Each structure stands twice: as C-alpha cells, then as structure tokens.
Amino acid sequence: MAKILFSARRVAFVLSCAAITACAGPAYAPTSHYPSVPEAVPKPKPSVNGDLFYSNGSELTECHGTKCQVCKPIGGVPLGISTSGSSAASSDIATGGRVLVADFSGQEISEYNSSGTLIAVYANPGFSAEDTAFGPNGEIAWTNNSSTSFGNGNITIVRGAKRSTVTGLFVNFYFGAFDKGGDFYNDGVTSSGTYPIGVVHAGSTTNEASKISGVISPAGIAVALNGTVNIVDQSCLCIRIYKNTKPVGEVTLTGAAEPVSLALNRENTIVWVTDESTGTVAAYPYPQGGMPVTVFNVPNAFGVGILPAPN
C-alpha cells in the first residue's frame, strides 16, 4: 500500500489567512463507501462544540456550525493541523485557542488564533513539514517528512526561545502528538522500510522505538484526555488505542479507504478523520466507531483539527 508521501501533488502555493472569504458549506459526498448514511446534507453535530479545521494540500478551511470560511491559497501546501485545548497535552484555551499548520512546500509553520488571524510564523528552512503538535508545557513540535533536497527528515521541538532538532529511527517522519508527560509519539518509515512507532521522551533529542506494537501501516496520531495514544492504521481501516503502550481497543472506521489524520473533540465522544481516497472528512462515534455521523466532501483531505469553544 502506498504510504503518505503526497509528493506528486505538492505544488507551491502561499497560504494567507489575512483575507478570508465565505465558502459554500461542505456538501455530503454520497459514495458506495457510506451506503447507510442519508444522502441529505448533514449538519455538524452539537458535540463539535467549536470550530472544525481541515486542510487539503492547497487550502485551510474553518467551519463553525454550518458556516465555513477558507483561507485563500496563494502559496504553500498546508497539511498537518493541531489545535490547542483538544487533547490531554494542550488543555489551556484561556486565550481562545490556537491552530498550528504545517506548510509542506513553504518551509514554515503557521500559527493562527481562533479568528483565523496569523499570529506567528516559525521558519523551517530546508525541510518539508508534515504534521504539528502542541505540548503540555507550552512547547510545540512539527515533523519534517524530508529535507527539500530529498534527504532525511526530522522532528523540531520549540520550547520558548530554544529550538531542538530530533533525529533517529526514521528517514521520513509523518505524524506525531504529545502526551501529558511531554513524550512525543510519532511515526514514519525507517531506512529498511519498516513502520514502528517512535517516541521522543521529554527533554530528549533522540527519537527511539516505543514499546507500542501491532500497528501495520500507521498514519495520524492523537492523545486522548484519558492519556491513551490513538493511532490511525490504514491496514485495518481503524484507529488502534494504546494505554501505557498496551493495546486496549480499536475504533472501526466504516466506509474509510485511506484514513490519514484524526482529531478528537473536547469531550472525546467524536473523532474526525480525513480520508484521501474517498475525499472526505468524517466524524465517527468515539470510542465505539462504526458508521460516521457526519461526512464532508473534501477532495485530497489531509489534516484535521478541532478548536473547542471555551466553557
């Protein structure tokens, strides 16, 4: 099965959220993958409780309720998304929440507030970023799939004014997420073509193999409020759940074909999953799984994030 490299469609755009225009609400995409979902346009469920963000390699879109707005694509390839306040590692949303977006071709990481205003840019010269993450103590991180000259990738962790480059285990880095202790779980591909789950322990600059096993074709990673590590496995079309590195459950993604990334809502009752093959962003009951409760049509869907509304 093809892994998540996406190099064929990563052309240069520039992403700017300074000017946001209204867009049509995402339409339901009736396909054979979702035979029992009504073919009416579904409304986002109340459990979204905030803003849904997703990327498709050319646009970053924000949806609130049934209204959406698109950050105009004028350079860069927005891919992985993380949001503050939706995981065990990033529960502080006193400032209204933040959104961190990896720009694969623009060699930078962009940070937005909940209004879609660009508030920070982190230079990433010479590397192609794939995913982003907020940490428990104010740190942020991103995975670099590879260098722009097709060399090995790495992980960048920023703690205040200190920036650390993490290497080890993988030649290409894909997705990652912090747990509440500051450990950064990640996936990618090794030089021998295997796909273990890596971990950067808090304070370390080395990525090493974790004790998590059983994931055949890993993609997106998220840490739930209960501390479990949730990993998309494209081989089973499911999300595998681990507690203290031990498997404790699976979320079946009925109708999925190539699930990529995931995001849990604040209550951890819904998990949103992007699917490149079906061109959808779907919301599944969590941790039960099964049929999606809402499906948006998003061609080339890649990143997804939920920005919770403050209590």
C-alpha positions as CSV (number, residue, x, y, z in Angstrom):
1,M,0.0,0.0,0.0
2,A,1.2,3.5,-0.8
3,K,2.5,5.4,2.1
4,I,1.7,9.0,2.9
5,L,4.2,11.0,0.8
6,F,1.9,13.0,-1.4
7,S,4.9,14.4,-3.3
8,A,3.1,14.3,-6.7
9,R,0.6,16.9,-5.8
10,R,2.6,19.2,-3.6
11,V,2.9,22.3,-5.8
12,A,3.8,25.7,-4.4
13,F,1.1,27.9,-3.2
14,V,1.2,30.7,-0.5
15,L,-1.3,30.3,2.4
16,S,-2.7,33.6,3.7
17,C,-5.5,34.0,6.2
18,A,-5.3,37.8,6.2
19,A,-8.3,37.8,3.8
20,I,-11.0,35.2,4.5
21,T,-13.9,34.7,2.2
22,A,-17.1,32.9,2.7
23,C,-17.4,29.4,1.1
24,A,-20.2,27.1,0.5
25,G,-20.9,24.7,3.3
26,P,-19.2,21.3,2.8
27,A,-21.6,19.0,0.9
28,Y,-22.2,15.4,1.7
29,A,-20.5,13.1,-0.7
30,P,-22.7,10.0,-1.3
31,T,-20.4,7.2,-2.3
32,S,-20.5,3.4,-2.0
33,H,-18.2,3.7,1.0
34,Y,-21.1,5.2,3.1
35,P,-24.2,3.2,1.9
36,S,-26.3,3.7,5.0
37,V,-25.7,7.4,5.6
38,P,-28.7,9.5,4.4
39,E,-27.9,11.5,1.2
40,A,-29.1,14.7,2.8
41,V,-26.5,17.4,3.6
42,P,-25.8,16.7,7.3
43,K,-25.3,19.4,9.9
44,P,-22.3,19.2,12.2
45,K,-23.4,17.6,15.5
46,P,-23.5,19.7,18.7
47,S,-20.6,17.6,20.0
48,V,-18.3,19.6,17.7
49,N,-18.6,22.4,20.2
50,G,-16.2,24.8,18.5
51,D,-14.5,25.1,15.1
52,L,-13.5,22.4,12.7
53,F,-10.4,23.0,10.7
54,Y,-9.2,20.9,7.8
55,S,-6.6,21.1,5.0
56,N,-6.4,19.5,1.6
57,G,-2.9,20.5,0.4
58,S,-4.0,23.8,-1.0
59,E,-6.5,25.4,1.5
60,L,-7.1,25.7,5.2
61,T,-10.8,25.7,5.9
62,E,-12.6,26.6,9.1
63,C,-16.2,25.5,9.8
64,H,-18.4,26.7,12.7
65,G,-21.8,25.2,12.8
66,T,-22.9,25.1,9.2
67,K,-20.8,28.1,8.0
68,C,-17.3,27.7,6.5
69,Q,-14.6,30.1,5.5
70,V,-11.5,29.4,3.5
71,C,-8.0,30.9,3.9
72,K,-7.2,31.8,0.3
73,P,-4.5,29.6,-1.2
74,I,-1.8,31.9,-2.5
75,G,1.4,29.8,-1.8
76,G,2.4,26.8,0.4
77,V,0.9,23.4,0.9
78,P,-1.0,23.2,4.2
79,L,-1.0,19.7,5.6
80,G,-1.0,18.6,9.2
81,I,-3.0,20.6,11.8
82,S,-3.1,20.7,15.5
83,T,-5.2,22.8,17.8
84,S,-4.9,23.8,21.5
85,G,-7.4,22.6,24.0
86,S,-8.5,19.3,22.4
87,S,-6.1,16.8,24.0
88,A,-4.5,15.8,27.3
89,A,-1.4,17.7,26.3
90,S,-2.9,21.0,25.4
91,S,-5.8,21.8,27.6
92,D,-5.2,25.6,28.1
93,I,-7.6,27.5,25.9
94,A,-7.8,30.7,28.0
95,T,-6.6,32.7,25.1
96,G,-9.4,31.4,22.8
97,G,-7.3,28.7,21.2
98,R,-4.6,28.4,18.6
99,V,-4.2,26.5,15.4
100,L,-0.8,25.2,14.2
101,V,-0.5,24.3,10.5
102,A,2.4,22.6,8.7
103,D,3.3,24.1,5.4
104,F,5.0,21.3,3.3
105,S,6.4,23.4,0.5
106,G,6.6,26.9,2.2
107,Q,9.3,25.8,4.6
108,E,7.4,27.3,7.6
109,I,4.9,26.6,10.3
110,S,2.0,29.0,10.7
111,E,0.1,29.7,13.9
112,Y,-3.4,31.2,13.9
113,N,-5.8,32.4,16.5
114,S,-9.4,31.3,16.7
115,S,-10.4,34.1,14.4
116,G,-8.2,32.9,11.6
117,T,-5.6,35.7,12.1
118,L,-2.0,34.8,11.6
119,I,-0.1,35.4,14.9
120,A,3.2,33.6,14.4
121,V,5.4,32.0,11.7
122,Y,8.1,29.6,12.5
123,A,10.8,29.3,9.8
124,N,11.6,25.8,8.7
125,P,14.3,26.3,6.1
126,G,15.3,23.3,4.0
127,F,12.6,21.0,5.3
128,S,9.1,19.9,4.3
129,A,6.8,19.8,7.3
130,E,4.2,17.1,7.6
131,D,2.4,17.5,10.9
132,T,2.3,19.7,14.0
133,A,1.6,19.3,17.7
134,F,1.0,21.4,20.9
135,G,2.7,20.2,24.0
136,P,1.7,20.2,27.7
137,N,4.1,22.9,28.8
138,G,3.8,25.5,26.1
139,E,6.1,23.7,23.6
140,I,5.2,23.0,20.0
141,A,6.6,20.4,17.6
142,W,6.4,19.5,14.0
143,T,7.5,16.5,11.9
144,N,9.6,17.1,8.8
145,N,8.9,14.4,6.2
146,S,12.2,15.1,4.5
147,S,14.6,17.8,3.5
148,T,13.8,19.8,0.4
149,S,16.8,18.1,-1.3
150,F,15.1,14.7,-0.5
151,G,17.4,13.9,2.4
152,N,16.3,12.6,5.8
153,G,13.6,14.3,7.8
154,N,13.5,15.1,11.5
155,I,11.4,16.5,14.3
156,T,11.6,20.1,15.5
157,I,10.6,20.9,19.1
158,V,10.4,24.6,20.2
159,R,10.3,25.4,23.9
160,G,10.3,29.2,24.3
161,A,13.4,30.6,22.6
162,K,15.0,27.1,22.4
163,R,14.7,25.0,19.3
164,S,15.8,21.4,19.2
165,T,16.3,19.1,16.2
166,V,15.4,15.5,16.9
167,T,16.7,12.6,14.7
168,G,16.7,8.9,15.0
169,L,14.7,5.8,13.9
170,F,13.1,7.2,10.7
171,V,14.4,8.6,7.4
172,N,10.9,10.1,6.7
173,F,8.8,11.4,9.6
174,Y,5.0,11.5,9.3
175,F,2.7,12.3,12.2
176,G,3.1,13.0,15.9
177,A,1.4,14.0,19.2
178,F,2.5,14.9,22.8
179,D,1.2,13.1,25.8
180,K,0.6,15.0,29.1
181,G,4.0,14.0,30.3
182,G,5.7,15.7,27.4
183,D,6.7,12.5,25.5
184,F,6.2,12.9,21.7
185,Y,4.9,9.8,19.9
186,N,5.5,9.7,16.2
187,D,5.5,7.5,13.1
188,G,7.4,7.3,9.9
189,V,9.5,4.9,7.8
190,T,12.9,3.5,8.6
191,S,15.8,3.0,6.2
192,S,14.8,-0.6,6.0
193,G,11.2,0.2,5.0
194,T,9.5,-0.7,8.4
195,Y,7.0,1.5,10.2
196,P,7.4,1.3,14.0
197,I,6.0,3.9,16.4
198,G,8.7,6.2,17.8
199,V,8.8,8.3,20.9
200,V,10.9,11.3,21.9
201,H,10.9,11.3,25.7
202,A,10.5,14.7,27.4
203,G,13.8,16.6,27.3
204,S,15.5,14.2,24.9
205,T,16.8,15.0,21.4
206,T,16.7,11.4,20.2
207,N,13.8,9.5,18.6
208,E,13.7,5.9,19.6
209,A,11.4,2.9,19.1
210,S,8.5,2.9,21.6
211,K,7.0,-0.3,23.1
212,I,3.8,0.2,21.0
213,S,3.4,-2.7,18.5
214,G,0.8,-4.1,16.2
215,V,0.3,-1.0,14.0
216,I,1.0,-2.2,10.4
217,S,0.5,1.0,8.4
218,P,0.5,4.0,10.8
219,A,-0.8,7.5,9.9
220,G,-2.3,10.1,12.2
221,I,-1.7,10.1,16.0
222,A,-3.7,11.8,18.8
223,V,-3.6,11.5,22.6
224,A,-7.0,11.4,24.3
225,L,-7.9,13.1,27.6
226,N,-7.6,9.7,29.4
227,G,-4.0,9.5,28.2
228,T,-4.5,6.8,25.6
229,V,-2.4,7.1,22.4
230,N,-4.7,6.8,19.3
231,I,-3.0,5.8,16.0
232,V,-4.7,5.5,12.6
233,D,-3.8,2.2,11.0
234,Q,-4.5,2.1,7.3
235,S,-4.1,-1.7,7.2
236,C,-7.3,-2.3,9.3
237,L,-9.1,0.9,8.4
238,C,-9.3,1.6,12.1
239,I,-7.8,3.6,15.0
240,R,-5.8,1.5,17.4
241,I,-5.9,2.6,21.0
242,Y,-3.0,2.1,23.5
243,K,-2.8,2.7,27.2
244,N,0.7,2.6,28.7
245,T,1.9,1.1,25.3
246,K,-0.6,-1.8,25.7
247,P,-3.5,-2.2,23.1
248,V,-6.9,-1.5,24.8
249,G,-9.2,-1.1,21.9
250,E,-9.9,-0.3,18.2
251,V,-12.2,2.3,16.6
252,T,-13.6,0.8,13.3
253,L,-13.8,3.4,10.5
254,T,-16.7,2.0,8.4
255,G,-16.5,3.3,4.9
256,A,-12.9,4.5,5.1
257,A,-10.5,3.7,2.3
258,E,-7.3,5.6,3.2
259,P,-7.6,7.3,6.5
260,V,-4.9,9.9,7.1
261,S,-5.2,12.1,10.2
262,L,-7.5,12.4,13.2
263,A,-8.8,14.8,15.8
264,L,-10.8,14.2,18.9
265,N,-13.4,16.7,20.1
266,R,-13.1,18.2,23.6
267,E,-15.4,15.6,25.2
268,N,-13.7,12.8,23.4
269,T,-17.0,11.5,22.1
270,I,-16.4,12.2,18.4
271,V,-13.2,11.6,16.3
272,W,-12.8,13.4,13.0
273,V,-10.9,11.5,10.3
274,T,-9.6,12.7,6.9
275,D,-9.5,10.2,4.0
276,E,-7.5,10.9,0.9
277,S,-9.1,8.2,-1.2
278,T,-12.7,9.0,-0.5
279,G,-12.0,12.7,-0.4
280,T,-13.9,13.1,2.9
281,V,-13.7,14.4,6.5
282,A,-15.9,12.1,8.6
283,A,-17.0,12.2,12.2
284,Y,-17.2,8.9,14.0
285,P,-18.5,8.0,17.4
286,Y,-15.6,7.6,19.8
287,P,-14.6,5.1,21.0
288,Q,-17.3,2.9,19.6
289,G,-16.5,3.6,15.9
290,G,-18.8,2.2,13.1
291,M,-20.6,4.4,10.7
292,P,-19.8,8.1,10.5
293,V,-22.4,10.5,11.9
294,T,-21.3,13.4,9.6
295,V,-19.4,13.3,6.3
296,F,-18.0,16.3,4.5
297,N,-16.8,16.2,0.9
298,V,-13.1,17.4,0.9
299,P,-11.1,16.3,-2.1
300,N,-7.5,15.5,-1.1
301,A,-8.4,15.8,2.6
302,F,-5.3,15.6,4.8
303,G,-5.2,17.5,8.1
304,V,-8.0,18.0,10.6
305,G,-8.3,19.7,14.0
306,I,-11.0,20.8,16.5
307,L,-10.7,24.1,18.3
308,P,-13.0,23.7,21.3
309,A,-15.3,26.6,22.3
310,P,-14.4,27.9,25.8
311,N,-16.7,26.8,28.6
